[in-house]
Amino acid sequence: MISSEQVSSLFPFSVQVDSGGSIERLGRTLERRLPACVGRRLEDIFDIRRWTDTPRQESLEEWIDRPVLMRVKSEADPLVLMGAFSEVEEG
């Protein structure tokens, strides 16, 4: 089993979100690029796209293991991430 701390170290562009939709931890590179984002809501920082709709927090579970694009909403940082949501157990 991999811990959330190891995820941050191994995946520098990872985003870990709690069950309420708040960012719990960022990978080491994202943490440098997006300071002060931990504790903020995911949708306040990222525009998330898969289909034609932006998901609501309650629908994020439906997106597990499906490809998504996440664009940073800040005009100062044109970063776009491609990946998938996965559940990670704390440990």
Order of alpha helices (4+ residues) and beta strands (2+ residues): alpha-beta-beta-alpha-alpha-beta-beta-beta
